[in-house]
Amino acid sequence: MKAVRTIQELRHELAERRTRRSENGLAGVGFVPTMGYLHAGHASLLKKAREECGTVVLSIFVNPLQFGPNEDFDRYPRDEEKDLRLAEECGVDFVFLPSAQEMYPRPIRTTVAVSGLTERLCGASRPGHFDGVATVVSKLLNVVQPDRAYFGMKDAQQVAVVQQMTSDLNMPTEIVPCPTLRDADGLALSSRNVYLSDEERRQALSLPGTLRQAETWLAENADPSALRDRIMEGIQRSPLADIDYVEVLTYPSLLTPEEAMRQELPGDDRLLVACAVRYGKTRLIDNVLLPWNNEKKGAEVHA
């Protein structure tokens, strides 16, 4: 494994490896972009990339463009030594560790904005966040030029945004969504979990606990609005829960069921139940994807 800190060096290294087959006979470049402070969820992405690709690249970059002025950029957890150990254990070939100066050597005048998918959910409460995400991911994809890039579905909105961007801009990289990994108690793995106190973490379990019941509730009452209300009630049983949003949208277009019905989008065959909740100073996101039965769509939206 080699740690690389400049774009020029990474491009040079990958030029030699791009068409070479690995010991297991695989070719191609797999890429996992992260902000570091790696955990088992990141490891699962890296292992999948290792299983499918001849060369695996991990990037670690806390991207300032996706943080708002009052967010946690300065205190976002960082541990390069620990990250490098985990990367090596997962069979990574190259770890790209650029500085902000390397990624943005001058004031950036060109950014990427994906309209239609970024106005709801995290985009509503974090204006500009997904412009920062789309911009840095497009830059990283241009630098690495991977055949496949792996993203966790814990941030389902991010996956939808990146897939839309790569499709609209004819980027050749295949975006591979991967399941959310959870701790034994059900909490979705996140680098920000380290911020939680013991009591905050205990109460935060109401989030995955409530989401686990969503499919049953939807089967009992096909109205997504009723499902949203029940999810909110379940989360609010924890006194520390401060809800940013609870939404039920079609996926991947992120429309209300009513909007999706009017637009007749055949690809939206799932409902995303997505939540963002603060426990103390820590903002957690989680979601569940539910099948959306075509035959029941009319009833669900009171058509």
C-alpha positions in Angstrom: 0.0 0.0 0.0 1.2 3.5 -0.8 0.1 6.8 0.6 0.0 9.6 -2.0 -0.6 13.3 -1.4 -0.5 14.9 -4.8 -2.7 14.6 -7.8 0.3 14.3 -10.1 1.8 11.4 -8.2 -1.5 9.5 -8.0 -2.1 9.9 -11.7 1.4 8.6 -12.4 0.9 5.6 -10.2 -2.5 4.7 -11.6 -1.3 5.0 -15.2 1.0 2.0 -14.6 -1.7 0.0 -12.8 -4.8 0.8 -14.8 -4.7 -2.1 -17.2 -2.6 -4.5 -15.1 -4.4 -7.5 -13.6 -4.0 -8.2 -9.9 -3.0 -11.5 -8.4 -6.7 -12.6 -8.3 -7.0 -11.9 -12.0 -9.1 -8.8 -11.7 -8.5 -5.5 -13.6 -9.9 -2.0 -13.3 -9.8 0.6 -10.6 -12.2 0.7 -7.7 -12.5 3.9 -5.7 -13.9 4.7 -2.2 -14.0 8.4 -1.4 -14.2 9.3 2.3 -13.6 12.0 4.8 -11.6 9.7 7.0 -12.0 8.5 10.6 -12.7 5.2 9.1 -14.9 2.5 10.6 -16.4 -0.9 9.7 -18.8 0.7 7.3 -15.9 2.1 5.2 -14.1 -1.2 5.5 -17.1 -3.0 3.9 -16.9 -0.6 0.9 -13.1 -1.2 0.6 -13.5 -5.0 0.8 -16.2 -5.0 -1.9 -13.9 -2.9 -4.1 -11.1 -5.3 -3.4 -13.3 -8.3 -4.4 -14.3 -6.6 -7.7 -11.3 -4.6 -8.9 -7.7 -5.1 -9.6 -6.6 -1.8 -8.0 -8.3 -0.2 -5.0 -7.9 3.6 -4.3 -9.1 5.2 -1.0 -9.3 8.9 -0.7 -9.3 10.7 2.7 -10.2 14.4 2.4 -12.3 16.5 4.8 -13.9 18.7 2.1 -14.4 22.3 3.3 -16.9 23.0 0.5 -19.6 20.7 2.0 -19.5 22.3 5.4 -21.6 25.3 6.3 -20.3 28.2 8.4 -21.7 26.9 11.7 -21.0 23.2 11.1 -18.3 20.9 12.5 -15.5 21.2 9.9 -12.8 22.1 12.5 -13.8 19.4 15.0 -14.6 16.7 12.5 -12.7 13.6 13.8 -9.4 12.8 12.1 -6.9 10.0 12.8 -4.6 9.4 9.8 -2.5 6.7 11.5 -5.5 4.6 12.4 -7.1 5.1 8.9 -3.9 3.9 7.2 -3.8 0.8 9.3 -7.4 -0.1 8.4 -6.8 0.7 4.8 -3.9 -1.7 4.7 -5.9 -4.4 6.4 -8.6 -4.0 3.7 -6.0 -4.5 0.9 -6.0 -0.9 -0.4 -3.3 -0.2 -3.0 -3.3 3.6 -2.8 -4.5 6.0 -0.2 -4.9 9.5 -1.6 -4.4 12.1 1.2 -4.6 15.6 -0.5 -4.5 18.8 1.4 -7.1 21.5 0.8 -4.4 23.4 -1.1 -3.8 20.4 -3.3 -7.6 20.1 -4.1 -8.3 23.8 -4.3 -5.0 25.6 -5.1 -6.8 28.8 -6.0 -10.3 30.2 -5.4 -12.6 27.8 -7.1 -14.8 29.4 -9.8 -16.4 26.2 -11.2 -18.7 24.1 -9.1 -21.2 21.3 -9.8 -24.8 21.6 -8.7 -27.4 18.9 -9.2 -30.9 20.4 -9.3 -34.0 18.7 -8.2 -32.4 16.2 -5.8 -30.8 18.6 -3.4 -33.6 20.9 -2.3 -35.1 18.4 0.2 -33.8 16.3 3.1 -30.2 17.4 4.0 -30.2 19.9 1.2 -33.0 21.9 2.9 -31.3 22.3 6.2 -27.7 22.4 4.8 -27.8 24.9 1.9 -24.9 24.4 -0.5 -23.9 21.1 1.1 -24.6 19.0 -2.0 -22.9 21.5 -4.3 -19.8 20.9 -2.2 -20.3 17.1 -2.4 -20.9 17.1 -6.1 -17.9 19.3 -6.8 -15.4 17.3 -4.8 -16.7 14.0 -6.0 -16.5 15.2 -9.7 -12.9 16.4 -9.0 -12.0 13.1 -7.4 -13.5 11.0 -10.2 -11.6 13.1 -12.7 -8.3 12.6 -10.8 -8.7 8.8 -10.1 -10.8 7.9 -13.2 -12.1 4.7 -11.6 -14.1 2.1 -13.2 -16.3 1.8 -10.1 -16.9 4.0 -7.1 -18.5 2.7 -3.9 -20.8 4.7 -1.7 -22.8 3.7 1.4 -26.6 3.9 1.4 -26.6 5.5 4.8 -26.6 8.7 2.9 -29.1 7.7 0.3 -29.5 11.3 -0.9 -25.8 11.6 -1.6 -25.9 8.4 -3.6 -28.8 9.7 -5.7 -27.1 13.0 -6.3 -23.8 11.3 -7.4 -25.6 8.9 -9.7 -27.5 11.7 -11.3 -24.3 13.7 -11.8 -22.4 10.9 -13.4 -25.3 10.1 -15.6 -26.0 13.7 -16.7 -22.3 14.4 -17.4 -21.6 11.1 -19.1 -18.9 10.1 -16.6 -17.8 6.5 -17.3 -17.6 5.5 -13.6 -20.2 3.0 -12.3 -21.6 4.1 -9.0 -22.0 1.1 -6.7 -24.4 1.6 -3.8 -23.6 -0.5 -0.7 -25.8 -1.4 2.3 -25.7 0.5 5.5 -23.6 -1.2 8.2 -24.8 -1.0 11.8 -23.5 -1.7 15.2 -24.9 -4.6 17.2 -27.4 -2.2 18.8 -28.7 -1.1 15.4 -27.2 2.4 15.2 -25.9 3.1 11.7 -22.1 3.4 11.7 -20.9 7.0 11.3 -17.7 8.9 12.1 -19.8 11.3 14.1 -21.0 8.6 16.5 -17.9 9.4 18.5 -19.5 12.7 19.6 -22.4 11.0 21.4 -22.4 10.7 25.2 -23.5 7.4 26.6 -27.0 8.7 27.3 -27.3 10.4 23.9 -26.3 7.1 22.2 -28.9 5.2 24.2 -31.6 7.6 23.2 -30.4 7.6 19.6 -31.4 4.0 19.3 -34.9 5.2 18.9 -34.0 6.2 15.4 -33.1 2.8 13.9 -35.6 1.1 16.2 -38.4 3.2 14.7 -37.2 2.8 11.1 -37.3 -1.0 11.5 -41.0 -0.8 12.0 -41.6 1.3 8.9 -42.4 -1.5 6.5 -44.9 -3.1 8.8 -46.6 0.3 9.3 -46.7 1.0 5.6 -48.4 -2.4 5.0 -51.0 -1.5 7.7 -51.7 1.9 6.2 -50.6 2.6 2.6 -50.7 6.3 3.1 -47.1 7.7 3.2 -48.2 10.7 5.2 -49.5 8.5 8.0 -46.2 6.6 7.9 -44.3 9.8 8.3 -46.4 10.8 11.3 -45.8 7.4 13.0 -42.0 7.6 12.4 -41.9 11.1 14.0 -44.0 9.8 17.0 -41.6 6.9 17.5 -38.5 9.0 17.4 -39.9 11.7 19.7 -40.4 9.1 22.4 -36.7 9.9 23.2 -36.6 13.2 25.1 -33.3 14.2 23.6 -34.4 13.8 20.0 -34.5 17.1 18.1 -35.9 16.2 14.6 -34.4 18.0 11.6 -36.6 16.1 9.2 -38.6 13.0 8.6 -39.6 12.5 5.0 -41.1 9.7 2.8 -40.1 10.2 -0.8 -39.8 8.0 -3.9 -36.3 6.8 -4.8 -34.1 7.7 -6.6 -36.0 10.9 -7.8 -36.7 12.1 -4.2 -40.2 13.2 -5.0 -43.3 13.0 -2.9 -45.5 10.1 -4.0 -48.0 12.6 -5.3 -45.4 14.3 -7.5 -44.0 10.9 -8.7 -47.5 9.8 -9.7 -48.1 13.0 -11.7 -44.8 12.6 -13.5 -45.2 8.8 -14.0 -41.5 7.9 -13.3 -41.1 4.2 -13.9 -37.7 4.0 -12.1 -39.1 5.1 -8.8 -40.1 1.7 -7.4 -39.1 2.3 -3.8 -40.0 4.6 -1.0 -37.2 6.2 1.0 -38.0 6.9 4.6 -35.2 9.3 5.6 -34.5 11.0 8.9 -32.1 13.5 10.4 -32.1 13.9 14.1 -29.9 15.7 16.6 -29.0 14.2 19.9 -27.2 16.9 21.9 -24.9 18.5 19.4 -24.6 15.4 17.2 -26.7 15.3 14.0 -27.4 11.7 12.8 -29.0 10.6 9.6 -30.6 7.2 8.8 -33.0 5.8 6.4 -34.8 2.7 5.1 -35.8 1.8 1.6 -39.2 0.1 1.2 -40.7 -1.5 -1.9 -43.4 0.6 -3.5 -45.9 -1.7 -5.1 -47.1 -0.4 -8.5 -50.5 -1.8 -8.0 -51.0 0.1 -4.7 -49.5 3.5 -5.8 -52.9 4.9 -6.5 -54.2 4.1 -3.1 -51.0 5.3 -1.4 -51.5 8.8 -2.8 -55.2 8.8 -2.6 -55.6 8.8 -6.4 
